[in-house]
């Protein structure tokens, strides 16, 4: 996942500007991924959302 890159954008250079970070992927995430993101949210204090986008059909999958 792109979590490392999102965190770099969030904290470089010594700033904390985002109130929410969003990951967009074409893959449907397993429940354990959502658990992982929740744990990260608690540790860093920034909400991390995940959107699964089917680019062929142009729809968001839940």
N, C-alpha and C positions, 0 to 999 in steps of 0.2 A: 504494500500500500504506500501511499504518498505522504504518510504522516511526517516523516523526517523533513521532507521539503516544506510542508506546511508550517512546521515548527520553526524552520529556518526563516521563512517569510515573516512569521509572527515576532520573532525576537531579534532579528538583525536589522540595523545595528543598535543594540541596547534599547529597543523600543518594545512596547506591548500595546499595539494599536487595535488589534482585532477583538471583537466580542464573540465572534463565532467563526470557525473554520469549516470549510465544506470540501468533502472528497466526492468527486464524480467518477464513476466507473461503469464499464459495460458489464461487469460481472455481478451477479447477485451474491451478497455477503451471507455467510453462515452466522448463526446466532452468536457464536464465540467472538466474532469480529465486533459485533455491537457491544458485547461485554467488555472487550478490550478498549474500545473507544470510550465507554463510560468510565473505566478506571483511569484513562488518560485525562479525561475531563476533570475528574476529582483531583488529580495530582497537579494539573497545570492551571486550573481555574478558567478554562476557555472551552465553550461548547464546541464539539466536533460532530458535524453532520455527515451523513453518507447518502448519496443519491445513486441509484442504479439506473442508468439511461440506456435504453435499447436504441442505438443510433440508426439501425436499419429501418425500424418501424417508427422512429421518432416519438417514443413514449417513455415515461418514467415508470420503472417497476418498483413495486412496494414489497 
